[in-house]
Amino acid sequence: MDQKIDLDINKLDWLAIARVLAPILAPVILSIVWIVLARNNKTVDWLSNVFALAEITPTVDLNLPPGIVLGSFYNSAKEIETAVKESIGYVKELKTELAELEYEDSVVEKFVNLIFGRKL
């Protein structure tokens, strides 16, 4: 029962270990590369913000690699946080203003005036 395991580094199958670790580490490496690119290039930074905004929308799927999505989320976390907070604020304002509308024949006119800021 008391067997010693001889672990020789030269006998390990490094190709098998690489095959196991590659799918796990690939998204992490790709996200690190994406973050470095986004911090050094304005176009990639802009794309990162667009990708992050699109990916938090439930109906939009861009089929991006997981590393790009992870890097985009990390890179644009502050911008996304402010955008989501602003959109929640707009929805709350709209909800309170719609609740104050009187139900009469001019509801549609008031709604259009409220949303678009002009009369029909």
N, C-alpha and C positions, 0 to 999 in steps of 0.2 A: 504494500500500500504506500510505502514511502519511496516514491520514485522522483528522481531529479529530472527536470526538464532542461535539456541542453539547448540553449538558444544561441545559435551562431548567426551573426548578421550576414555572413557570406552565403548561408543556405536559404535565406528568406527569398521568396518570390516577389521581387519588387514590382514587377509588372502587374501582378494580381492586386497588390496593395494600391498601386496607382489607379487601377480600374475601379476599386472601391471608393477611393478618396476623390477622384476627379468629379463625379456628379455632385458631391457634397460641397467641394471647394470652388467649383466653377462660378456659381452665382456670386459668391463673396468676392472673388478676384475681379469679376466683371463689374460689380458695383463699385469697388475701389477705383478701378480704371475710369468708370463713368464719373465718379465724384471728382477725380483729379482733372478730367477733361472739362467738366462743368465749371470748375473754379478758375480755369485758365482760358476758356473760350465763351464769349457772350452768347453765341448761337446755341451751343450745347446747353448752356444755362437756361436759355429761353425754352428750348425743347424739354429740358428736365422739368420745368414748371408746367408746361402743357401736358406732359405725360403724367405727372403726379395729379393734376386736376382731373384729367380724363379717367385715370384709374380709380379715383374715389367715387366716380359716378357709377351707380350700379348697372346701368344699361349700356355702358361703353366698355368694350374689351378690345384693346389694341393688339393683342397677341404679342406683346413684347417679352423678351427673355426676363426671367425673374431677377437677374442681376441689375438690369437696366431699371426696372421698376423700383427695386430696393434702393439703388443709388439715387433715383429721382426723388423718392420720398425723403431720403436723408438730406439731400441737397436743398430741397425747397420746402422744408418743414415749416419755417416761419411764414413764408408767403402763403402757403396753403392754409395755415391756421388763421391768418388774418382774412383771407378770402372766404373761408367757411363761416367765420364769425360775422363778417359783413352780410353774407347772404342770409344767415339766420336772422340778423337784425332787420333786413328788408322784409323777410317773410312775416316777422312779428309786427312790423309797422303796417304792412298791408292787411294783416288780419284785424288789427285794431281799427284801421280806417274803414275796412269793409263792414265791420260790426256796427259802426256808427252811421252807416247809410240808412236812409229811410226807405221802406219798401213802398214804392209808389210807381207811377208810370215813368218817372225820369231816372230810374235806377241805372239803366244802361248808360244814359248820358253822364251821370255822376261817376260811374265806374270808368268810362272812357276818359273823362276829365281827370280822374284820380291817377290812372295808369299813364296816360299819354300827356297830360298837362294841357289839354286843349278841348274845345267844344266840338261837337259833331257838326 
